[in-house]
Amino acid sequence: MLDLYALMSLLASLVLFTGLGWAATGARQPASGAEAVVTVDVPAGWEDLTEERRSPEVVAVFKGPQESSFVLTRLKGGGLGNTPQRKALLLDVLSGLNRKTGLAFIPRREMKTFTFKNDVTAHCVYADLGGQPRLILAITEFRNRFYLATLRSSVPDTMLPSILRTVHSSTAEAARGLYRRGASTDGQLGFILPEGLWLRTVAPREKGEGIVAAILGFDSMLSFKKLDEGSTSAGEEAALVKLVLKSASGVEPASISAVEPLATPAGPGILYAWAKVKTPQVQTQVAAGFLPWGYWGYSLWAAGPRAKDLMEAGMAGLRAGPSADPKVLAATPGLADKWSLRSKILTALGSLVGGVFAAVLLLRMLGGRKNRYVASTGEGG
């Protein structure tokens, strides 16, 4: 039996092959014109493998728990204007899947159609494996174009609607320079952001200041400033994060948090802290962080009502960019891990030193009292 990764590859190739076959029938084509960038949100707990599929027809490839998978691929052809045609295409894909994998998905008789609030319409064929619902194939219509969605899951009836509800076009956002996927201007940092977060085009003035990426979300903004090679050394990053916050205008010193580590999907983790800022109108937040990356690093700064939340959510969407060297990235010092361990060691040593100091002080006090008592007794004799 094929493993999950091979199965997803096969699903994508079957979709492309079958879809192109239907395109050759010369049926109606979708409206011409520049196609908007269509994106799909990755479900919580799933892994996004879309970037590993270089075909321009593949929109999304997700890997989920318990052999779950989702593939969304563009269909170039038409001939899908009525239910019999749509069902025939889906059964062709299912037959090819069974033939290539040796599995025995059995299609159900009924075909259901759903339309969601994001204007996605899905014409679905359901299939069982071992008597249990395990697969849904769907002709999906969105913005006058057709897509083929393939979902394998232990709860396909629940998962497919939750995924298709997140399909959206970035046309309007792109016009404003906002994207859900993208890379920093230096190509090192890649981003696949969750719903509600946007990667904003970096302004020329910001580029001149060394800023390579900016993320918007939670009514806050997070920026990434590239640091020169060798501008920091191990052990100084936490102090720098604290110093940045202490130096920021309006920050309440007592509100500055402890420096904490945070892991990222890219590999290198960050060190970050946050604080409250008082303004004439409202109370807001700032957050500062340091991201080691190869032989250099990035200074992170977030400001807004939920600056801390934005930094954490933004880091959850961090990936290696197109220019990142895997070997260099793998050699990045794990400063966040080291700091976490170092913090525990320093805390333990601090407790030990404090205990020793207290013991010495107590002995000195007792010793002083004893000496004074002996001296007083001697003089009285």
Buried (B, 14 or more C-beta within 10 A) or exposed (E): EEEBEEBBBBBBBBBBEBBEEBBEEEEEEBEEEEBBBBBBBBBEEBEBBBEEBEEEBBBBBBBBEEEBBBBBBBBBBBBBEEEEBBBEBBBBBBBBBBEBBEBEBBBEEEBEEBEBEEEBBBBBBBBBBEEEBBBBBBBBBBBEBBBBBBBBBBEBEEBBBEBBBBBBBBEEBBEEEBBBBBBBBBEBBBBBBBEEBBBBBBEEEBEEEBBBBBBBBBEBBBBBBBBEEEEBEEEEBBEBBBEBBEEBEEBEEEBBBEBBBBBBBBBBBBBBBBBBBEEEEEEBBBBBBBBBBBEBBBBBBBBBBBBBBBBBBBBBBBBBBEEBEEEEBEEBBBBBEBBBEBBEEEEEEEEEEEEEEEEEEEEEEEEEEEEEEEEEEEEEE
